[in-house]
Amino acid sequence: MIAITATDAARNFASTLDRAEHGETIIITRGGRPVARLTPAAPANGAAFKRLLDLPVDPDFAQDVADARAALHTQEREWRD
């Protein structure tokens, strides 16, 4: 882990990102105080999204939505009276 000033991080932004991309954690300081931590991003391969797609579908969902819409339209008419 290294510490660099905000000024140095701004002046050398591309190389600072390169360092993070290659696994380095960088503390950015301002006035000698740590203000941010730049860390490598977790790799993403779509596995989390695929797990969401594999969740079981609620067979009553479409009817629940239709019932909610009908209730809203009924209330809307009552408010206009």
DAMO-V374644 format. One record per pair of residues at least 24 apart in sequence whose ideal C-beta (glycine too) atoms are under 6 Angstrom apart, sorted by the first residue. I is the first residue (numbers start at 1). GAP is how many residues later the second one is. Records with the same first field share a line. If there is no record, write none. Layout:
I->GAP / GAP
//
This chain:
1->24
2->24
3->24 / 26
5->24
6->24
//
